[in-house]
Amino acid sequence: MASYPVYPHPQGDVLGAHPSGAVRHPRWWERKGVRATALATLLAISGVVILALVREQTGTEGFLVGLGLAVLPVPLLISAFRWLDRVQPGPWRNLIFSFAWGACAAALIAIVANSFATRWIETATADPSSADTLGATVIAPIVEESAKAAAVLLVFLFRRRDFTGIVDGVVIAGVTATGFAFTENILYLGNAFGTDQLSGTGPGLTSVTAATFFVRVVMSPFAHPLFTVLTGIGFGIAAAMAPGRGRLRRMLLPLAGLLAAMGMHAFWNGSSSFGEYGFFAVYAAFMVPVFGVLTWLSVYVRQRELRTVRQELPAYVAAGWLAPPEPFALGSLKARRLARDFATHYGGRPAATAVAEYEDFATSLALLRHRGRRGKAGTDFVTRERELLEALWARRAYARPALAYGSQIAAPMWLPPVYAGPLAQGLAYPTYSYNPYRY
């Protein structure tokens, strides 16, 4: 049950306190700064090494050409995953880490492991063609999907509050795979450019570079994200399950998603051996339908989150934490956008930031309460609920009039606006009346 708003106590409990009263200080390797520095150093070293390896294989000119062409789909893919995460957007630091892991660490692991495995098979079988085929259809899917899945696992373990369901898994996995595909495309496009240079083929539609660009960037920029998203869905379902229940299922679901990603990746890589038109047949009959189904699933889950917001937040209206129009406004992407625009117009960037944070905290609160009612919340439910409520309370002066405006415009059932005097902090916000009986 939602508690009623009171002012926060000036001195809360000391987190991490020992029962005897002594404060437990984390060991040096448990400090967030040490972990962040170590992770950043690892990614930086991986980036330098992968940069040197790719440049060595493609040459400086080929590397620059590959880089310029490979970067084209990246903003579109990142924007698509960010759009999918609009209801409860995760912090940018998670996306930056995921992309960096895919582009640097995962790509480095894949290049080294794939090369080593292919050469070992070639030496053992004395058949280079079969080694290349086996490497592409068996070794590469296992190595690459495992390397990309490591980023999803790290966010799942160490950023657990930011990883609550399927959408979070899809976004983290998709951004990781986007980074991996970015580095891989630099390598393929740079090598294609080098082939054109050796053969004397000039730039044009008949060049190897143009053909590689068409297949990898135009036709299938979503291929790697599509594979790894299956792993993300497995982690997302596990994250949504009740803690302490079904531990075996929580462990098997991510593994099942990883195996599905490997299988789909292997099928895609093996399509070139299915005949002259095998690639196009697999693309049209398998890849496109799967892409459509996963896109529908992601959008459906996002709409379900909005519906959960509208259903759960009225309890906090009754307790006095929220105003009556807010559950509807926070459960509508249009009303949210209108509220942010309103805050920007009347209060500038600080007001818009406060309203955006209010929307994020309110969404987290609704999803937390939903998990709590279903017995899937953790032992820190009460503490987390209180933190979110206090965060909302601190931003209510900016958010309430903005959300009232958003609900007024997005839903015609609300009464016409009635302009009043300035609100707190000297902001001349117009306030909007609403009819609670129509709500």
N, C-alpha and C positions, 0 to 999 in steps of 0.2 A: 504494500500500500504506500502511496506517495506521502511523504511527510510535508508538513506545512512550513512555509518559509520563515526563517528567523535569521537574524544577523549572525554571521560566522563568529565563533568564539575566538577571541584574540590570541589564545595560545592553545593550539591543538596538540594532540598526542605526538610525541617524537617518534617518527618512523624508524624502525630498526632498533628500537630500544630493547635492552635486555630486561628480563623479568626483575632483576635485582635493581634496576634503575640506571645502570650504566649504558651508555650509548655504544652500540657496536659499529665500529668503523670498518668499511669494506677494505679487503686486502688490495694491494696495488694492482693486481691483475683483474680485479673485479670492478675497478673504476671505469666509468663510461669513457672518460677522456683517453685512458690507456687503450681500451678496446678500439675506439674510433681511430686513434692514431695508428695502431697496428694494422687495422683494416685498410686505411687510406694508403699506408706504405706498401702493403701487399699489392693493392690495385695499381699503384703508381709503378712499381717494379714490373708487374705483369704488362702494363701498358707500354713501357719502354722496350721490353723484350719482344712483345708481339709486333711493335712498330718496326724494330730492326729486322725481324724475321720476314715480315711481309715486304719490306723494302728490298731485302736481299733477293727475294724470289721474283719480284716484279720490276726492279730497277726504279730509280728515282722518278723518271718521267711516267712510267706505268703506274707507280704508286699515286702520283698526283692526279692522273686521269681517273684511276679507280676511286680515289677518295672523292673527287668532285661528282662522280656519277652515283656512288653508293650512298651519299648523304641525302639524295633527293627524296626517297620515300620515308626517311626517318621522321621528319616533322609531322607527316600525315599519320603515321602509325602511332606516334606518341599522342597526338591530338585525339585520335580515335579512342585510345585507352583512357585518356583523361576525360573525354566526354562520357564514356561508360561509367566513370567513377564520380560523376557529378553529385550524386545523392549524398555520399559520405566520402569526400575526397581524402585520400591518404596524404601524408606529408610528402613534400617534394624530395626530402632526403632519401626516402625509400625508393623512389623512382630513379633518382640519380645513382644510388648504389646499385640498383638492379641493372640499369643500362651499362654502368661501368663494369660490373661483374661479367655481363654477357660479352661486352666488346673486348675486354682485357683478359680476365682470369679464365673464363670458359673457353674463349677462342684460343688462348695459349695452351690450355690442357688438350683441346681437341687437335690442334696442329701437331703437337709433340706425340700424343698417344696414337693418333691415326697414322702418322708417318712410321713410328716404331712398329706398330702392329702390321701394317702393310708390308714393310720390309722383312719382318720376321716370317710372314706367310709366304712371301716370294722366295725367301731363302729355303724354307722348309719344303715347298712344293716344286720349286724351279719352274714356275709357270706365272710369269708376270701378269698375264691377262686375267687369270682366275683370281690372283691376289688382289688386283684392282677391283674386280666385281665383288669379291667377298668383303673387302674393306669398305666399299660404298654401301652395301646392303646389310651388313651385319655389324662391323666394327664401328663405323661412323655413327649410326643411330644410337648405339649403346653409350659410346663415349660422350657424344655431344649432348644428348638429352640428360645424362647424369650430371655433366658439368653445369648445364643450365639449371637443373633442378636444385643444385646446391644453393643458389641464390634464394629460391623460394623457401627452402628449408631454413636458411639463416634468418630471413624475415619472420617466418613462422615461429621460430624459437625465441628470438631476441627482440622482436617488435610485436609481441602478441596482442597488445591493445589495438594495433593498427591492422590486424589480420583477423577478421571476424566472420568471413563468409566467402561465398563463391566469387563474388565480384572482386574482392581483394586478391584472391588467388589468381583470377584471370588477368588482372591488371599487372601484378608483379611478374607473373610468368611471361605475359606478352611483352612487357618492356624489356625483360632480360633477353628474350629471344630476338627482339628488335636490335639490341646492341650486338648480339652474336652475329646476326645476319649482316649488319653493317660492316663488321670486320671481314666476314667471309666474302661479301660482295667486292670489297676493295681488292682482295686477293684474286678472285675470279676475273674481274674486269681489268685489273692490271695485267694479268697473264694474257688475257685476250688481246689487249692493246699491244703487248710485246709480240704476240704471234703475228698480228697485222704488220708490225714494223719489220719483222724478219721476212715475211712473204712479200713485202712491198705493196700490200693492199692499202689504199688510201682510205680516209674516213668516208663512210657512206653506209647505205642500208645493206650492202652486201658484205660488209666487214664482219669479222668475228666479234669485235667489240659491240657492234650494233645488235647482233643476234643474242649475245650474252646479256646485254642490257634489256632486251625485250623479254627474254625468258625469265630472268631473275628479278628485275625491277618493275616491269610493266605487268607481266602475267601473274607472277607469284610472289609479290612482296610479303604476303601474309603466310607463306609456307612455314617458316620457322616459328613465328608466333602461334600458328595454328597447332603445331605439334606440342609445344611446351604448355599451351593453355590447358591441355588435357591433364598434365601434371598439376597445374594450378587449381583445376577443379577438384582434383582429389584432395589436395591440401585444404581447399575452401570448405568442402563438406566435412572434413575432419575438424576444422576450426569451429564449425557451427554445432558440433555435437556437444552433449553435456560432458563436462569434465568429470573424470573418475568413473565414467560409464563406457562400456564397450571399448576398452583400451586396445584390444586386438583389432577391432574394426578401425579405430583411429590410426593404427599403424599400417593396416593393409590398404586403406583407401588411397593415401598418397602413392604407395607402391603400385597399386593397380593403375592409377593415372599415369605414372612413369612408364609402366609397361605398355600402356595404350599409346603413349607418345612415341616410344621406340618402335612399336609395330607400324604405326602410321608413317613414321619417318622412313623406315625400311621399305615399305610399300612404294612410297614416293620416289626414293632413290632407285628402286629396281624397275621403275616404269620404263626406263630407256631400253631395257632388255626384252620388252614385250612386243617388239616388232617396230616397224617404221612409224606407225601412228600410236604406239603404246603410251607415250607421254601425254599426248593430247586426249586419248581415251580416258586415262586415269584422272587427268585434270578435270575433264568435263563431267565424268560419271561419278567421281569420288570426292575430289578435293573441293569443288565448288559446292556440292550439296552439304558436305560436312561443315564447311565454312558458314553456310547459311543457317544450319541447325545451331551451331555454337553461338552465332550472332544473335539468333532469336532467343536462345537460352539466357544469354547475358542480359539482353534488354528486358526479358521477362522477370529475371531476378531483381533488376533495378526497379521495375514497376512494383514488384512485391515489397521492396523496401519502402517505397513511398506510401504504399497502402498501410504498412505497419506503422509508419510515423503518424498517419491520420487516425489510426485505431488506438495507439498507446498513449499519445500525449494528452487527450482529454482528462485523464486521471490527474495530471499536474495542473490542469486548468481548475478542476474542482478543489485542489489543495491550495490554489492561489499562487503557484509559481509562474504560470503562463496566463496570457490574456486569451479570451474566447476565440478570436480569429486565428490564433497562431497554429493550431493543429492542421487546419486546412491549408494555410499559407505555407507551412513547412513541408506539407505533403504534396506540393505542386511545384514543379520546376519553373513554371512560368511566374508564379507568385514570388518565388525566391529571387528570380532575376529582377523582377520589378522592384522588390524591396531593396536589393543592392543598388539599383539605379537611383532609387529615391534617396537612399542614404548618401550616395555620392553627390547628388545634386544639392542637397541641403547641408550636409556635414563634411563633405570632402572625403579624402582618402581614409582618414582615421575612422570615420563613421562607417564607410563601406567595409573596412576590415573588420570592425566590431560586429556588423550584421552578418558577414560571411562566417565569422567564428561562431556566432550565435547559432546559425543554421547548422553548422557542423556538430556543435555540442548537443543541440537538440536532437539531431538524428541519432547520434551515439546513445543518447539517453533513451530514446524510443526503442532502439534495437536491444539495448541492455535490459530494459524492462520486459521486452518480448521474450528474450532468452530466460529471464528470471521467472516469468509466469509458466514457462514450459520446463522449468527445472534444469536449465542448461547454463545458468550463470555460475561463475566461480565463487569462491569463498569471499572475495573482495567486493561482492555486489553492493553492499551498503556503502562502503567507502567510496567506490567508484560513482555510485549514484549521487552521493553528497558532493563529490568534486564537480560533477557535471552541473548539478543544480546551482551551486555557488558560482560557477563560471557563467551560467545563463543570467543569474541575478546581477552580476557585475556589469553585464552588457545590455540590460533591459532598457535603459534610457535611450539608446540608439535604436535597438531592434524593434521595440513594440510599435512605435509609430510607422516604421518602415514596413513591417509585416502587415500591419493593419491596412496600409495603402495597397500592398501587394494583393491581399485578399479582396479588397474593395474592387480592384480593377479586374482581377482574374475571375471572380465569381460575381455575377450580376445580382445575386440575392442580397448583397450587402446594401445598406442605406447610403444615400449620397453623403459625401464628406462634409463635416462641419469644422471649419477652421477655428482653432483656439489659440491661446497665447503661447509663448515660448515654453519649452520644456526645460529639463535639467541641463546644466552646463551651458546655458545661454544659447542653445540652438533653437532657432525659430522653426521648429517642425510643425507642420499642420497635423492635427490629430483627426482621426476618423471614427465616427460613431458606428456602432454595429448593433444589430438586433439579435440578442442571444437566443430568442425563441425561434428565429429562422435558421440558426446555426445547426 
